[in-house]
Amino acid sequence: MSDPDARASVDVAAPAEHVYELVSDLAGMAELAEEYSGGRWLDGASGPGVGARFRGTNRRGIRLWTTVATVTDARTERFAFVVHSLGMPVSRWQYDIEPSDTGCRVTESTWDLRPSWFKPLTVLATGVRDRGTRNQANIESTLARLKQAAERSRRPYP
């Protein structure tokens, strides 16, 4: 896969397993992520697993939009999903979680998969002209909140 359009990392003083639980929890991530405001598992899925689908709701100011995502990786080292809008893939989001001596390092990445003709439509829906720059800022904010939540909800690692 090509280089991501946006990526950042953070060191977290919590076990990788705990961080995985946080990033794969739809309700919990709604409290941590910048634009994502909630979601629900579809097709009878009750949690993350390869092939599981969820409907995500996103909000930016007064703008609100939904997408459907399909989980592509669901293991302690990586949680990833491809987001679809109007039936076509528009982005891939990925959380890589690497254990370390002090807990783990989390890297959040995203790839813009939108066809060029579709981008103007998404600007109208989201209000974001430069998706790469916006996603970079969103990732940095999300990771800062993730670090705080993981370290607050667990005793210091190890």
N, C-alpha and C positions, 0 to 999 in steps of 0.2 A: 504494500500500500504506500502511496505517496506521503510526503511529509504533511503533518496536520496543518490546518489553517490557524489554529490557536492551541497553545499548550502551556501549562505551568505545573510546577511541582511544589510540594510542601512536606516537611518532615513532621511526623505526628508521634507523640509519645503515648502510643496505644498499640495493642497487637493488631496485626494485619486482619485477623478474623473479625475483630470488632469494627474496623474501618469498612471492611467489605459489607458487613451487616448494615451499616449506615448508608453507604452509597447505593445499595440495592433495595432500600426501603422507600417505596414510592411516597408514603406520607411524610417520612422523616426528611427526605430530600426537598420536599416542598418548603420546609422551614429554612433550608440551607442555601438553596440555589437562587440565583438572581432573577431569572424569568420564569422558571418552572414553578407552577403553583399547586400542582397536585396531579394525581392520576389514579387509575384503577386497572387491575388486571382483567384481561378479556378471555373469552373462550374457556371459562372455568379454571384458569390458572389462579393459584393462590399465592404465588411468589415467583422469584426469579428462577429461570431455567432456560437453557438454550431452546429457542423456538417460541417461548412464551411471548405473548403480546400484551401491551398495555396502551390505554388511551391517556395521553398526557395533556394537561391544560397549562397554557403559558399565558403570562400577563406582563405587559409593559405599559405602564401608565393606564390609560383608558382602553387600550387595545387588549383583546383577549382572543386567543386562537387555540385550537386543539389539533393534535396529531396522533398518529398511531405508530408505536415503536415495536420492533421485534428484537428480542434479546439474542445476541450472537455469541456472547461469552458470559459464563456464569460460574466462576470459580474464585477462590480466595485471592488469586493473583490478578484477576481481571474481571471487571464487569463492563460489558459493552452492549450497545444496541444501535440499530439503524432506525432513523425516524422517517416516516412516510407522511406526505401530505398529498391529498387528492390521488392516492394510490401510487405515487412515485417516491423513490428514495430522495430525501433532501439533505440529510446529514447523518454522520456517524459520531457517537459519543463514546468515549472509552475512559475507564478509570483503571490504571495499572497500580498495583499495590505490592511494593517490594519490602519484605521484612528487613529490619536493620537492628543494630545493637541496642538502639534506644526506642524501638517501636517499629515504625515503617515509614516508607517514603511513598507518597501518593502523587501520581501524575495524571492529570485530567487533560484529555486531548479531544479535539473535534475536527472533522473533515466536512467541508461544504460540498455536497453532492448535487446541488441544484443545477439543472440545465440553465444555460444563460437566458433563454427566453422566459424562464419562470421567475427569475430574480426580481424583476419589476413588480410582479404580483405580490411577492413576499414583502417587499418594501411597503406596499399599501397596507398589508395585513398587520405588520409588526412595527412599522415606523422606523425601521433600522435600514439605513442606506449602506453602511459599511459593516457587514455582518462579521467579518474577520476581526476587526478592531473591537467591536462590541463583545464578541465572544471571548476575546482575550481578557477584557476587563471583567466580564461575568465569571470566567473561570477563576481569576485571581480572588474575587470576592467569595465565591463558593468555597474555594479551598481554605481560605482564612476561617470561614464559619465552620467548615468540616473539622478543621484542626481543633477549634475551641470546643465543639460539641463532643468530639471523640475523647479529648483529654479531660473534659469536665465530667463525662459520664463513666469514666474508668479511672481506677487508681493509676498513679504514675507508673509507667512501664520501666523495667520489668517487674 
